[in-house]
């Protein structure tokens, strides 16, 4: 098994305007922003998420896309930089306050 870093990125689908990111908009974002940064492969999962906005004192629940990517452990910094670039683009394009991500050590093998 090889050492990797697992990156999980959580994209809320409600725009600041109250509209929802459409599947067509998501697919376009995936094609023009995400895939070029992770051309070796990725996984996208549909999820339901929630987060508490401390400024408004309000709990938000929304549909979410979860991006899962494995990068070689020695390229973790590059992977995180790519996630930050993707997140900045998403926040600007879809009027988001934040995009949440995690990094985890992982062992993986292809059989």
N, C-alpha and C positions, 0 to 999 in steps of 0.2 A: 504494500500500500504506500501511496505517496502522501506527503503533507500538503494540505491546502488551507486556505482561509475561505470560509463560507460567508458571503455577504447577503444579507436580507434587507430589502428596501421596501418600505411601506408607503404607497401612494394613495392618499385619500382622493375620492372621485367627485367630491362636491367642490365646485368652484366658489370663490369668494362672492360671486354674483348670485349664488343660490342655484345656478344651473348645475347639471351633472356632466362630467367628462363622458362623451359618447364613446362607444366601442370603436367607431371610426377614428376619432381623435386619439384614443389610446394607441391603436394600431399604427397610426402615423408617427406618434411620439416614439413608439417602440422601434419602428423602422429607421427613423432619421436621427434619433438621439441615443438610444440604448444599444441597439445591435452593433453599430460601428465601434462602440467602446468595448463590447464583449463579443467579438465575432466567433469565438470558439464554442459558444453555447450558453444558454440561460434557460430558466424556467419562470413562467408567470402563473401565479395562482390567484383565483378570485377569492376574496375574503370579506368579512364584515368586521369593522374595527370601531373602536371608540377611544376618545381622548378628552381630557378635561382642560378647558381653556381657563387658565387662572386669571387672565385679564377680565373675562366676562363672567367668571364663576359659573360656567355652563358646561355640561357634558354633551359632547357631540358623538353621534353614531352615524357611520356612513359606510357605503360600499368602498372596498379597497382593492387595489392590485398589489400583490406581493411579488417582487422580483427576487429570485434566488440565483446566485452565481457562485461558482467555485473558481478561485484563482490560486495558482501555485503560491505556497506560503512565502516564498522569496519575492513575490510580486504583490504582496498585500498592500503596501503603500500606494502602488500604482492603481490597484483596484479601488481603494478608498478614495483616491483623487478622482477617479472616473465616476464613482457614485456621487461625490460632491458636485461635479460638473453636471451630471444628469439631474440631480436634485435642484440645482440652481435654475436649470432650464425649465423643469417641471413647475417650480414655484412661480416663475415669471409667466409662463404660457397659460397656466391654469389658475392663477390668482390664489395660490396656496400660502399659508403662513409658514409651514414647515413640512419637511419630509423626514421621516424617521428611518434610521438604518442600524443594523447590528453587524458585528463581525464575530466570528467564532472559529476556533481551530477545528480542522476536520481532516480525517484520513479518508481517502477515496481510491478506488481502483476500477478499471474497466475490464470486464471479463468477456 
